[in-house]
C-alpha cells in the first residue's frame, strides 16, 4: 500500500512542498543570481516591511482588485443566466455546452493577441463600431481604467462558459418535482429561478466564486501579453502608467527581470495572503447566507 501511494508524496514533495519552503526561506534573504549562485544575505522581515510601504505593490494590488470586481461578479452572473437558458432548450444542448466551454481550452496567448487587435485604438473593431454609431473611440490600451476593462472582458470571455457548464450541471441535478410543485403554487419561471434554482445552487455558486477569485487575483498572462509591448523601458510594467500592473506581474518583474528573488518571494507570499483573505471572506459570506 505504501509503495502504491509513494509516487504521489514524492511528486508532491519535489514539485510543491520543497518549492514552497524554499520560497519562504527566500523571502527572508537578499538573494540574487547576479551575486553568484547561492549568494544570499539574511535580512529578516525587512523585505516584508518594504512590501507594505511599496507604492508600486499597492498600485498592483489596487489594479488587481479592480480587475477582480469587473471580471468576476458580472461574469458569474452572466454564466448563471447562460446556464439557465441552456437548461431550458430542448435541442442541441451538447453543441451549446461545447461551444461555451471552447474558450476555456483555447490558447490564452493567442486569444489575448486577438483581443489586442480587437481593442486597438486606431484600427480595432471595437472603436470602429463606436465611431460608426457616433461615439468617440476609447484609448483601450493606454488609458488606465480602459486597460482594466479590457483585461476584465478577456477574463469574462475565457471563464464565463466554464462556469456556465458547472451551473448547468448543478441545475440538472435539481429534481423536477420541486419545479412542478412551485408551478402548481403559481410560481412563474423568474420566481422559480430566484426561489428554487439559486438557493439550491448555493454550493456550486460558492465553488465558482472561490475558484474565480483565486484565478482573477493571480492574473498574469493577459496584461503581460496585452500591454507588455507598450512600454519600451520595462516590458512587464503593466502598460502605460502601470494601469494593468497586477500583483503576479509585479512579482514576475521583480524576480525574473530585476533578479531580486528574495523580494519576489516576499511578493509571492503577499499575493498568497491576499488570496487567502478573500477566500475566507467568500466562505464567511456564504455561511452567513446559509444561516439567514
Protein Blocks (a to p, Z undefined) as FASTA:
>chain_A
ZZmmmmmmmmmmmmmmmmmmmmmmmmmpccdfknoghiacdehjmlmmmmmmmmklmmmm
mmmmmmmmmmmmmmmmmmmmmmmmmmmpmghklmmmmmmmmmmmgcfklmmmmmmmmmpc
klgmklmmmmmnopacddfklpmklmmmmmmmmmmmmmmmmmmmmmmmmmmmpcfklmmm
mmmnopafklmmmmmmmmmmmmmmmmmmmmmmmmmmmgfklmmmmmmmmpmklmmnopah
ilmccfklmmmmmmmmnopaklmmmmmmmmmmmmmmmmmmmmmmmmmmmmZZ
